[in-house]
Amino acid sequence: MQINITGRHMSVTTPIEEYIHRKVDRLPRHFDRVQQISVVIEKQPNEYHVEILVDVEGHKDFVANGTHEDLYACVDVTVDRSVRQLTDFKEKLRQHKH
């Protein structure tokens, strides 16, 4: 699985990158068909905006967005939204199998 981290209007430091890797590594535990994860961090005037795109085999990309004043809290919120999307999709697949 490949993880891409991009910063807009800011540089992504090593501690931020390690934190994001640690948080995003739990996504494949919730759904095993994850192929690629892209994280885009954008610095806005008073807050941060994080977007996570999860490329899943056999489905369109899942997109989760979050904004917060604290970058680490913003990453947490957005990862939680991605987890929710993946678990809901997994449950939907389980219920529709014959």
Secondary structure in CASP SS format (residue, H / E / C, confidence):
PFRMAT SS
TARGET T0000
AUTHOR 0000-0000-0000
METHOD secondary structure of the structure
MODEL  1
M C 1.00
Q E 1.00
I E 1.00
N E 1.00
I E 1.00
T E 1.00
G E 1.00
R E 1.00
H C 1.00
M C 1.00
S C 1.00
V C 1.00
T C 1.00
T H 1.00
P H 1.00
I H 1.00
E H 1.00
E H 1.00
Y H 1.00
I H 1.00
H H 1.00
R H 1.00
K H 1.00
V H 1.00
D C 1.00
R C 1.00
L H 1.00
P H 1.00
R H 1.00
H H 1.00
F C 1.00
D C 1.00
R C 1.00
V E 1.00
Q E 1.00
Q E 1.00
I E 1.00
S E 1.00
V E 1.00
V E 1.00
I E 1.00
E E 1.00
K E 1.00
Q C 1.00
P C 1.00
N C 1.00
E C 1.00
Y E 1.00
H E 1.00
V E 1.00
E E 1.00
I E 1.00
L E 1.00
V E 1.00
D E 1.00
V E 1.00
E C 1.00
G C 1.00
H C 1.00
K C 1.00
D C 1.00
F E 1.00
V E 1.00
A E 1.00
N E 1.00
G E 1.00
T E 1.00
H E 1.00
E C 1.00
D C 1.00
L H 1.00
Y H 1.00
A H 1.00
C H 1.00
V H 1.00
D H 1.00
V H 1.00
T H 1.00
V H 1.00
D H 1.00
R H 1.00
S H 1.00
V H 1.00
R H 1.00
Q H 1.00
L H 1.00
T H 1.00
D H 1.00
F H 1.00
K H 1.00
E H 1.00
K H 1.00
L H 1.00
R H 1.00
Q H 1.00
H C 1.00
K C 1.00
H C 1.00
END
